[in-house]
Amino acid sequence: MRPFEFQRASSLAEALDLLARPNARALAGGTTLIDLMKLGVEAPATVIDIGGLPLDEVTLADGRLRLGGLASNSKVARDAIVRAQFPVISEAILAGASGQIRNAASMGGNLLQRTRCAFFRSHDWPCNKRAPGTGCPARDGANAHHAVLGTSDHCLAVHPSDLAVALLALDAVVALQSNAGMRRIPLASLYRLPGSTPDIETVVAAGELITHIDVPQTELAARSGYLKLRGRASYEFASASVAAAVRCEDGRVAEIAVALGGLGTVPWRDRSAEALLIGESLTDAAIDRFCTALLAPARPTEANAYKLDLARGAVRRALMRSASC
Ligand SMILES: Cc1cc2nc3c(=O)[nH]c(=O)nc-3n(C[C@H](O)[C@H](O)[C@H](O)COP(=O)(O)OP(=O)(O)OC[C@H]3O[C@@H](n4cnc5c(N)ncnc54)[C@H](O)[C@@H]3O)c2cc1C
């Protein structure tokens, strides 16, 4: 491990000043950052403990749920309002990691966790995400767990967060604060496709802190749910997951949101595919047409093409579970 300076921020203003330093990182629960520092994947010059800042609210007001950047995964998942009005958030969190990790893990850290791609996490291999321009061994190597959507010749690392998939389906907005002010970024625009620069994963700029996440309260959100398929029943990242919400009128789809996890280099959603289901009954044929459109951009490898079948099955199950039509 390389030496680094450790600082504990006692106020948001102090945290932002410290974060403005070159190569500084915020430390929230530390369940990802410390791992990556031990592996030598991350080597910040300054680590700023933000754990003491008052950013852990979980509140419903003015038609939106506000999740503080430091609210723990466990606190959010067990919140009575979240469970009743935004069930997909609670279900997605509880489908991830373990109880102990969820107690430490924060909202901001969850959204900014990095891929579990084994090539990225090991210095024994080149990796365009860890060391730009060195290559991507996953392209012709062991890639059964890699992404099928949003890949490029430079990277097929899958996005790991379950929470991000749920928040994408609910049109959440992420508040980023820096010394330059506050920006509000829709979650749909937070993550960047890898393209030729897979090392740049989000639009979060150096010096910015996630202070909170806002989720609109809607009838659709109350009808949401999360389904996660994985290699074992717990303590495992998704092979394919679906955050789904459907509202029907007279037996036909009036509103729908479907986001995929475990399949893309970023959490995946396609509103034009969703539009195909508006006004339709949720028949097998209609869901098939939807899945075909949703998965059309996929570029599977021989080893991970199975994910497309998983996704179709998961979408069907998730829609049938969420829909009352
Ligand atoms: C064994 C294991 C299994 C797991 N399984 C799953 C799973 O199935 N599904 C899943 O979704 N996740 C899973 N996780 C990941 C886990 O959810 C994340 O490690 C956790 O959410 C990260 O939160 P943290 O507060 O500990 O982040 P940290 O480790 O403190 O930080 C992570 C990154 O986010 C940055 N950061 C943290 N907070 C902020 C902020 N407010 N503003 C700006 N930057 C910030 C840090 O600088 C760092 O770069 C697993 C983790 C482990 C170790």
Ligand as a Chemical Component Dictionary entry (heavy atoms), coordinates in Angstrom:
data_LIG
# 
_chem_comp.id                   LIG 
_chem_comp.type                 NON-POLYMER 
_chem_comp.pdbx_formal_charge   0 
_chem_comp.three_letter_code    LIG 
# 
loop_
_chem_comp_atom.comp_id 
_chem_comp_atom.atom_id 
_chem_comp_atom.alt_atom_id 
_chem_comp_atom.type_symbol 
_chem_comp_atom.charge 
_chem_comp_atom.model_Cartn_x 
_chem_comp_atom.model_Cartn_y 
_chem_comp_atom.model_Cartn_z 
_chem_comp_atom.pdbx_ordinal 
LIG C1  C1  C 0 -18.216 -8.952 -0.219 1  
LIG C2  C2  C 0 -19.013 -7.840 -0.831 2  
LIG C3  C3  C 0 -20.193 -8.139 -1.501 3  
LIG C4  C4  C 0 -20.927 -7.111 -2.087 4  
LIG N1  N1  N 0 -22.081 -7.408 -2.778 5  
LIG C5  C5  C 0 -22.782 -6.412 -3.360 6  
LIG C6  C6  C 0 -23.961 -6.687 -4.111 7  
LIG O1  O1  O 0 -24.394 -7.833 -4.251 8  
LIG N2  N2  N 0 -24.619 -5.628 -4.673 9  
LIG C7  C7  C 0 -24.182 -4.349 -4.534 10 
LIG O2  O2  O 0 -24.807 -3.440 -5.074 11 
LIG N3  N3  N 0 -23.060 -4.070 -3.864 12 
LIG C8  C8  C 0 -22.367 -5.062 -3.276 13 
LIG N4  N4  N 0 -21.225 -4.778 -2.597 14 
LIG C9  C9  C 0 -20.698 -3.429 -2.646 15 
LIG C10 C10 C 0 -21.163 -2.584 -1.497 16 
LIG O3  O3  O 0 -22.507 -2.272 -1.690 17 
LIG C11 C11 C 0 -20.275 -1.336 -1.552 18 
LIG O4  O4  O 0 -18.985 -1.730 -1.113 19 
LIG C12 C12 C 0 -20.792 -0.233 -0.655 20 
LIG O5  O5  O 0 -22.093 0.141  -0.984 21 
LIG C13 C13 C 0 -19.877 0.979  -0.777 22 
LIG O6  O6  O 0 -20.280 1.946  0.175  23 
LIG P1  P1  P 0 -19.219 2.561  1.180  24 
LIG O7  O7  O 0 -19.931 3.620  1.943  25 
LIG O8  O8  O 0 -18.545 1.506  1.977  26 
LIG O9  O9  O 0 -18.208 3.202  0.136  27 
LIG P2  P2  P 0 -16.671 3.551  0.291  28 
LIG O10 O10 O 0 -15.870 2.318  0.174  29 
LIG O11 O11 O 0 -16.442 4.417  1.488  30 
LIG O12 O12 O 0 -16.492 4.447  -1.009 31 
LIG C14 C14 C 0 -16.623 3.902  -2.306 32 
LIG C15 C15 C 0 -16.277 4.984  -3.321 33 
LIG O13 O13 O 0 -17.257 6.007  -3.288 34 
LIG C16 C16 C 0 -16.670 7.266  -2.950 35 
LIG N5  N5  N 0 -17.643 7.925  -2.078 36 
LIG C17 C17 C 0 -18.224 7.406  -0.974 37 
LIG N6  N6  N 0 -19.171 8.237  -0.524 38 
LIG C18 C18 C 0 -19.161 9.323  -1.333 39 
LIG C19 C19 C 0 -19.917 10.524 -1.395 40 
LIG N7  N7  N 0 -20.915 10.788 -0.520 41 
LIG N8  N8  N 0 -19.636 11.387 -2.369 42 
LIG C20 C20 C 0 -18.659 11.147 -3.273 43 
LIG N9  N9  N 0 -17.910 10.022 -3.272 44 
LIG C21 C21 C 0 -18.175 9.120  -2.318 45 
LIG C22 C22 C 0 -15.357 6.927  -2.284 46 
LIG O14 O14 O 0 -14.408 7.970  -2.424 47 
LIG C23 C23 C 0 -14.951 5.682  -3.028 48 
LIG O15 O15 O 0 -14.362 6.028  -4.249 49 
LIG C24 C24 C 0 -20.475 -5.777 -1.985 50 
LIG C25 C25 C 0 -19.302 -5.480 -1.297 51 
LIG C26 C26 C 0 -18.570 -6.489 -0.716 52 
LIG C27 C27 C 0 -17.305 -6.140 0.007  53 
# 
loop_
_chem_comp_bond.comp_id 
_chem_comp_bond.atom_id_1 
_chem_comp_bond.atom_id_2 
_chem_comp_bond.value_order 
_chem_comp_bond.pdbx_ordinal 
LIG C1  C2  SING 1  
LIG C2  C3  SING 2  
LIG C2  C26 DOUB 3  
LIG C3  C4  DOUB 4  
LIG C4  N1  SING 5  
LIG C4  C24 SING 6  
LIG N1  C5  DOUB 7  
LIG C5  C6  SING 8  
LIG C5  C8  SING 9  
LIG C6  O1  DOUB 10 
LIG C6  N2  SING 11 
LIG N2  C7  SING 12 
LIG C7  O2  DOUB 13 
LIG C7  N3  SING 14 
LIG N3  C8  DOUB 15 
LIG C8  N4  SING 16 
LIG N4  C9  SING 17 
LIG N4  C24 SING 18 
LIG C9  C10 SING 19 
LIG C10 O3  SING 20 
LIG C10 C11 SING 21 
LIG C11 O4  SING 22 
LIG C11 C12 SING 23 
LIG C12 O5  SING 24 
LIG C12 C13 SING 25 
LIG C13 O6  SING 26 
LIG O6  P1  SING 27 
LIG P1  O7  DOUB 28 
LIG P1  O8  SING 29 
LIG P1  O9  SING 30 
LIG O9  P2  SING 31 
LIG P2  O10 DOUB 32 
LIG P2  O11 SING 33 
LIG P2  O12 SING 34 
LIG O12 C14 SING 35 
LIG C14 C15 SING 36 
LIG C15 O13 SING 37 
LIG C15 C23 SING 38 
LIG O13 C16 SING 39 
LIG C16 N5  SING 40 
LIG C16 C22 SING 41 
LIG N5  C17 SING 42 
LIG N5  C21 SING 43 
LIG C17 N6  DOUB 44 
LIG N6  C18 SING 45 
LIG C18 C19 SING 46 
LIG C18 C21 DOUB 47 
LIG C19 N7  SING 48 
LIG C19 N8  DOUB 49 
LIG N8  C20 SING 50 
LIG C20 N9  DOUB 51 
LIG N9  C21 SING 52 
LIG C22 O14 SING 53 
LIG C22 C23 SING 54 
LIG C23 O15 SING 55 
LIG C24 C25 DOUB 56 
LIG C25 C26 SING 57 
LIG C26 C27 SING 58 
# 
